[in-house]
Amino acid sequence: MTASREDFEARLRQIGAERYHDLHPFHDRLHNGKCSPEQVRAWVINRYYYQQAIPMKDAAFMSRVDDPALRRAWRSRIEDHDGAGDNEGGIKRWLRLAEAVGLDPDYVASREGVLPATRFAVDAYVRFVREKTLLEAVASSLTELFAPKIHANRIEGLLKNYEFANDNSLAYFRNRLKEAPKDVAFGLAWVLDHADTAEKQEAAARALVFKTDVLWSQLDALWSAYIEPGRIPPGAWVPGEGMLLRRAG
């Protein structure tokens, strides 16, 4: 039986309440100042791999869309990350964070040292968006519904607990507080409009669950490699690598 629009939206929001990665213990550790500098750097390196893949995911999506109105609405997501005009873009803002925590931005941008599980999860997400239905692709983006809360908590926690945190280094998160709401409003309305059968609603819900798994698995990999048991896989970043060489004044 097809759920009402209101009931289906409630179902999607419940997925976030139960499965979004703000519930992962890594974020509690990070936001409360319990991460070592090496653990923060590992997070920055691996999260960059996800950030740089977002515009590629969105470009793959747009290449399949034959509705100009949908393409127009969606393309701002690419510009938000890649930059356009006076907007430097989220990728460059993330590299400013990398520099602030002592990493060489060129090293981070090279994507060397990324955990295998991070690569697998992120690449699977890009492939999902490229190959699944447009409804499933848009639904998978709806983790943005839950992102503003984690960004706000992250800004507050990092500013309180880490010397590297300031308006410059945290610009990525502040900008997402402004950018994400328009994406959320459009994406949610589009899914609710197009998931007009029980089968489509089920597919959209499964797509959102898949995306929460993508995000959660990245944090599981970080925890295993850099916290407990601290088993860094071959080829992944080792503390001390890729550091910024600061010139003496």
BASEVO-499922 format. One line per 2 residues: their letters; for each residue x, y, z of N, C-alpha, C. Coordinates in steps of 0.05 Angstrom, whole numbers. Example, Ala and Ser with C-alpha at 12.3 -4.5 7.8 and 13.67 -1.06 7.14 Angstrom:
BEGIN
AS	264:-114:156:246:-90:156:264:-66:156 ~ 257:-45:142:273:-21:143:258:1:157
END
This chain:
BEGIN
MT	17:-24:0:0:0:0:18:25:0 ~ 11:44:-17:27:68:-19:21:86:5
AS	43:95:18:40:112:41:33:140:32 ~ 20:155:50:15:183:44:41:198:42
RE	41:222:30:65:238:28:76:244:55 ~ 59:250:74:69:257:101:81:232:115
DF	68:209:112:78:185:125:104:176:112 ~ 107:179:86:131:171:73:154:190:81
EA	149:216:83:170:234:92:179:226:121 ~ 159:220:138:166:212:165:183:186:165
RL	178:168:147:194:144:144:223:151:137 ~ 227:169:118:253:177:110:268:190:133
RQ	254:207:147:267:221:170:274:201:192 ~ 258:181:195:265:160:216:290:145:209
IG	294:141:183:319:127:175:343:143:185 ~ 342:170:182:364:186:191:366:185:222
AE	343:186:236:344:185:265:357:160:275 ~ 354:138:260:365:112:269:393:106:258
RY	400:117:234:423:107:220:443:128:211 ~ 437:154:215:456:174:205:482:173:221
HD	504:180:209:530:176:221:536:195:244 ~ 518:214:250:523:230:274:521:213:299
LH	510:188:297:508:170:319:533:154:323 ~ 552:155:304:576:139:306:594:150:329
PF	606:133:344:623:142:367:647:159:358 ~ 655:157:333:678:173:323:670:203:325
HD	646:210:319:638:238:319:637:248:348 ~ 628:232:366:628:241:395:657:246:403
RL	675:229:395:703:232:402:715:257:389 ~ 709:262:363:719:285:349:708:311:361
HN	682:312:364:670:337:372:676:345:401 ~ 684:325:417:690:331:445:720:333:451
GK	736:336:430:764:341:434:780:317:443 ~ 770:293:438:783:268:447:801:256:425
CS	800:267:401:817:256:380:845:268:382 ~ 865:251:377:893:261:376:896:276:349
PE	918:292:347:923:305:321:924:285:298 ~ 936:262:303:938:242:281:910:232:273
QV	893:228:293:866:218:286:850:239:271 ~ 853:265:278:840:286:263:851:287:234
RA	877:284:231:888:284:204:878:260:187 ~ 876:237:200:866:214:185:837:219:176
WV	821:231:193:794:238:185:793:258:162 ~ 810:278:163:811:299:142:819:286:115
IN	839:269:116:849:255:91:827:238:79 ~ 814:222:95:794:203:85:768:217:77
RY	760:237:93:736:251:86:739:267:60 ~ 764:275:54:769:289:29:762:271:5
YY	767:246:7:761:228:-15:731:228:-21 ~ 715:230:0:686:232:-3:679:259:-15
QQ	691:281:-5:684:307:-14:689:311:-44 ~ 713:301:-52:720:306:-80:704:289:-99
AI	691:268:-89:675:250:-106:646:261:-110 ~ 638:280:-93:610:290:-94:604:303:-122
PM	621:321:-131:615:333:-158:616:312:-180 ~ 633:292:-178:633:271:-198:608:255:-197
KD	598:250:-173:572:236:-170:550:252:-183 ~ 550:278:-177:529:295:-188:531:298:-218
AA	555:299:-229:558:300:-258:548:274:-271 ~ 554:252:-258:544:226:-268:513:226:-269
FM	502:237:-248:472:239:-246:462:256:-269 ~ 473:280:-272:463:298:-292:466:288:-321
SR	486:271:-325:490:260:-352:467:242:-361 ~ 451:234:-342:429:216:-348:402:230:-348
VD	401:255:-341:376:270:-339:370:284:-365 ~ 346:279:-375:338:292:-400:319:316:-396
DP	313:322:-371:296:344:-364:313:369:-357 ~ 313:389:-374:330:413:-369:324:426:-342
AL	299:426:-333:293:438:-308:307:424:-285 ~ 308:398:-286:321:382:-265:351:387:-266
RR	362:388:-290:391:394:-293:398:421:-282 ~ 381:441:-288:386:468:-277:386:469:-247
AW	367:455:-236:365:454:-206:388:440:-194 ~ 399:420:-208:419:402:-196:448:413:-199
RS	452:429:-220:480:436:-226:493:453:-205 ~ 477:468:-189:489:484:-168:505:467:-148
RI	497:442:-145:512:424:-127:541:420:-136 ~ 545:418:-162:572:416:-172:588:442:-166
ED	575:464:-172:588:490:-167:594:494:-137 ~ 577:485:-120:582:487:-91:608:474:-83
HD	614:452:-96:639:437:-89:663:445:-106 ~ 659:448:-132:681:454:-150:688:484:-150
GA	668:501:-143:672:529:-144:662:541:-170 ~ 655:567:-169:646:581:-193:646:611:-186
GD	658:627:-204:659:655:-199:674:662:-173 ~ 661:677:-156:673:684:-130:672:662:-109
NE	657:641:-115:655:619:-96:678:600:-101 ~ 696:597:-82:719:580:-85:712:550:-85
GG	689:544:-73:680:516:-73:689:500:-48 ~ 673:480:-42:678:464:-18:703:448:-19
IK	712:440:-42:737:424:-43:761:441:-34 ~ 763:466:-43:784:483:-34:782:490:-5
RW	757:493:4:754:498:33:763:475:50 ~ 758:450:40:767:427:55:798:426:55
LR	810:434:34:840:434:33:851:455:52 ~ 836:476:57:845:496:77:844:483:105
LA	824:467:110:823:452:135:847:433:137 ~ 854:419:115:877:401:115:902:416:123
EA	906:440:111:930:456:118:930:464:147 ~ 906:471:157:904:480:185:912:458:205
VG	907:433:198:914:411:216:942:401:211 ~ 957:414:194:985:408:190:991:390:166
LD	972:385:150:976:368:126:983:384:102 ~ 998:373:84:1004:385:58:979:382:41
PD	967:404:32:942:402:16:947:386:-10 ~ 971:388:-21:976:373:-45:976:343:-40
YV	985:335:-17:984:307:-9:955:297:-7 ~ 939:313:7:911:306:11:897:304:-16
AS	902:324:-33:889:325:-59:898:302:-77 ~ 921:290:-72:931:268:-88:915:243:-83
RE	901:242:-60:884:219:-52:901:195:-44 ~ 927:199:-40:944:178:-30:938:173:-1
GV	942:149:8:938:144:37:910:140:46 ~ 891:141:27:863:137:35:858:107:42
LP	843:102:62:837:75:71:822:60:48 ~ 829:34:45:815:18:24:785:19:28
AT	775:16:53:746:16:57:733:43:50 ~ 748:65:53:737:90:45:734:91:14
RF	755:82:0:753:81:-29:730:64:-38 ~ 727:40:-26:706:22:-35:678:34:-30
AV	675:47:-7:649:58:0:642:82:-18 ~ 661:100:-22:655:124:-38:652:116:-67
DA	669:98:-77:666:90:-105:639:76:-110 ~ 630:61:-89:605:47:-92:582:67:-93
YV	584:89:-78:564:110:-79:562:123:-107 ~ 585:130:-118:586:142:-145:573:123:-165
RF	580:97:-163:570:77:-181:540:74:-177 ~ 530:75:-153:502:73:-147:486:95:-161
VR	496:119:-159:482:142:-171:483:140:-202 ~ 505:129:-212:508:126:-241:490:105:-253
EK	484:84:-237:471:60:-248:441:57:-239 ~ 434:67:-216:407:63:-207:387:82:-220
TL	362:79:-213:342:98:-224:347:126:-214 ~ 336:146:-228:339:173:-219:326:177:-192
LE	304:164:-187:292:166:-161:310:156:-139 ~ 323:133:-143:341:123:-123:365:141:-120
AV	375:152:-142:398:170:-140:392:194:-124 ~ 369:207:-129:362:231:-113:357:223:-84
AS	343:201:-79:337:193:-52:363:188:-36 ~ 384:178:-49:409:173:-35:422:199:-25
SL	415:221:-38:426:247:-29:412:258:-5 ~ 391:246:5:375:258:26:387:255:53
TE	411:244:56:425:247:81:430:277:87 ~ 428:294:67:430:323:71:409:333:91
LF	387:318:93:366:325:113:377:327:141 ~ 397:311:146:407:308:174:433:322:178
AP	445:333:156:472:345:158:474:371:173 ~ 455:389:171:458:414:186:464:411:216
KI	451:392:228:455:387:257:484:379:262 ~ 495:361:246:522:352:252:542:373:245
HA	537:390:225:555:412:219:555:432:242 ~ 532:439:252:531:458:274:545:447:299
NR	541:422:305:555:409:328:585:408:324 ~ 593:403:299:621:401:292:635:428:295
IE	622:449:285:634:476:288:638:483:317 ~ 617:478:333:618:485:362:640:468:376
GL	640:442:370:660:425:384:688:430:376 ~ 693:434:350:721:439:341:731:466:351
LK	714:487:350:723:512:361:730:511:391 ~ 715:495:405:719:493:434:744:477:441
NY	751:457:424:770:437:433:796:436:418 ~ 799:450:395:823:447:379:834:474:371
EF	861:476:373:874:502:367:872:509:337 ~ 870:489:320:870:494:291:843:506:282
AN	823:504:298:796:512:290:792:542:291 ~ 784:554:269:777:582:267:759:586:243
DN	751:611:238:732:616:216:744:607:189 ~ 770:609:186:783:602:160:783:571:157
SL	791:557:177:794:528:174:767:514:174 ~ 747:526:186:720:513:187:701:525:166
AY	711:539:146:694:552:126:677:531:111 ~ 687:507:107:671:487:93:645:482:107
FR	646:478:133:622:471:148:602:495:150 ~ 613:519:153:596:543:155:581:547:128
NR	595:542:106:582:546:80:560:524:75 ~ 566:500:85:545:479:81:520:485:97
LK	522:500:119:498:508:133:480:526:116 ~ 493:541:97:477:558:79:469:543:54
EA	486:525:44:481:512:18:462:488:20 ~ 465:473:41:450:448:43:419:452:44
PK	408:472:58:379:474:59:365:475:32 ~ 376:490:12:363:491:-14:364:464:-28
DV	387:449:-24:389:423:-36:369:404:-23 ~ 367:406:3:348:388:17:319:393:9
AF	312:418:7:284:425:0:277:414:-28 ~ 296:418:-47:290:409:-74:290:378:-75
GL	310:365:-64:313:336:-66:290:322:-52 ~ 282:331:-28:260:318:-14:234:321:-29
AW	228:345:-39:203:349:-54:203:332:-79 ~ 226:329:-92:227:313:-117:222:284:-111
VL	234:274:-89:229:246:-82:200:241:-74 ~ 189:259:-58:161:256:-50:142:257:-74
DH	149:274:-94:132:276:-118:134:251:-135 ~ 157:239:-136:162:217:-156:159:189:-143
AD	161:187:-117:157:161:-104:127:157:-100 ~ 112:152:-122:83:152:-121:70:124:-121
TA	87:104:-117:76:77:-113:91:65:-89 ~ 80:43:-78:93:30:-56:120:20:-64
EK	122:10:-88:148:-1:-97:169:21:-100 ~ 161:44:-110:180:66:-112:188:77:-85
QE	169:78:-67:175:87:-40:195:68:-26 ~ 191:42:-30:210:23:-19:238:26:-31
AA	239:30:-57:265:34:-70:279:59:-60 ~ 264:81:-56:276:106:-47:286:103:-18
AR	270:89:-1:279:84:26:304:68:27 ~ 305:47:11:329:30:10:354:46:1
AL	349:65:-18:371:81:-27:382:99:-5 ~ 365:110:11:374:126:33:388:109:54
VF	379:85:59:393:67:78:421:61:67 ~ 422:56:41:449:51:29:468:74:34
KT	458:98:30:476:122:34:484:124:63 ~ 467:119:82:475:120:110:497:99:115
DV	495:76:102:515:55:104:542:64:93 ~ 541:79:71:565:90:59:580:108:79
LW	565:125:92:577:144:111:587:130:136 ~ 571:111:146:578:97:171:603:80:167
SQ	605:66:144:627:48:139:654:63:138 ~ 653:88:129:678:104:129:688:109:157
LD	670:115:175:678:119:203:687:94:217 ~ 674:71:210:683:46:221:712:40:212
AL	718:46:187:745:42:177:765:60:192 ~ 758:85:196:775:103:211:780:93:239
WS	759:84:252:761:75:280:780:51:281 ~ 776:32:263:793:8:263:822:14:258
AY	827:32:240:855:37:232:870:55:252 ~ 856:75:263:870:96:278:862:98:307
IE	842:83:316:834:84:344:836:56:357 ~ 819:38:349:819:11:361:811:-10:340
PG	827:-29:334:852:-36:347:877:-21:337 ~ 873:-2:319:896:13:309:912:-2:288
RI	898:-17:272:911:-33:251:908:-19:224 ~ 930:-5:216:930:10:191:935:-8:168
PP	917:-9:148:921:-28:125:945:-19:108 ~ 957:-37:93:979:-30:75:970:-8:55
GA	987:12:52:982:33:33:966:56:45 ~ 954:53:68:939:75:80:958:94:94
WV	948:118:100:964:139:112:975:130:139 ~ 1001:136:143:1015:131:168:1022:158:180
PG	1016:162:206:1022:188:218:1051:196:213 ~ 1054:221:205:1080:232:198:1083:236:168
EG	1068:221:152:1068:225:123:1052:249:115 ~ 1059:260:92:1043:281:80:1040:306:96
ML	1060:312:113:1058:336:130:1067:361:116 ~ 1055:383:124:1062:409:112:1089:418:124
LR	1107:425:106:1134:434:114:1132:465:117 ~ 1131:474:141:1128:503:146:1155:516:146
RA	1157:538:132:1182:553:130:1186:569:156 ~ 1211:571:163:1218:587:186:1214:617:180
G	1205:633:199:1200:661:194:1226:677:190
END
